[in-house]
Amino acid sequence: MTARNRLLMCAPEFFTVRYEINPWMNVQRKPDAVAANDQWQQLVASLAPVADIVLCEQAPDAPDMVFTANAGFVFESRVVVSRFRHPERQTEEPHFARWFTDAGFTLVDWPEEVRFEGAGDCLVDRGERRLWLGHGLRSDPRAGAALQAAFDVPVHVLTLVDPRYYHLDTCFCPLADGYALYYPGAFSAESQMLIRAQIRAEKRIEVSDEDARHFACNAVGLGEHVFMNRASKPLRRTLESHGFVVHESPVGEFLRAGGAVKCLSLNLDDPIA
């Protein structure tokens, strides 16, 4: 029997938009609290058949704590707790550090001056023994060398250039068997070339501008299952043609803060090839 992955999630008890640190946020367009909770509960129900949901409590002073993908980067029993670029999110760091410690994870020593936003910007490849790091808008490029030294795993560094896709997980999603879902326009020309050089053409799934805007790349891949906010008919057909099962779980209230399905969960057991 295949072991089930644990996903760390955080109920949106205090979720709102209090500040603007990405282009999706507008303090005049706050999410509806009731609708957000309903969408979160529906996402949990969608994920629960194929993963074990682990919960942490949201702190009142951390409205974006629901985006647990940004809590840190987990590898086996070790974790790098995020070092957020924006002061507004730095309040989350001690809360997540305490949760990881209480849960039995070992915290990796990390240079305080190197900004790194966890599994928002660092993703595990599902086909090769390597990591992908996004930088340019939140995380520091020096995080690549620090991650490689900490985990002894090759790290490919990608430059993000579109402020709408400020974290790597908003525009790039490694899937089972080495597939990758991504939006080319979010990356520098050099990084697009790197992606094409490292991932075979038949394994690359490019998304349209429309699908990117609906955060199709901000997806959770669990084996053949792919969970996302929304997929156009062409994208769904493409994913299904490669053997994936697409699950749509609308989380529009969270898009108001710049996050979707992947942002709302952290895989605590993400295996590396």
Helices and strands as residue ranges (DSSP letters): E 5-10, H 33-47, E 51-56, G 68-70, E 72-75, E 78-81, H 87-90, H 92-102, E 106-107, G 118-120, E 122-124, E 131-135, H 143-151, E 155-159, G 168-170, E 172-174, G 176-178, E 180-182, G 184-186, H 189-198, G 201-203, E 204-206, H 209-213, E 220-222, E 225-228, H 233-241, E 245-248, H 252-255, E 266-267
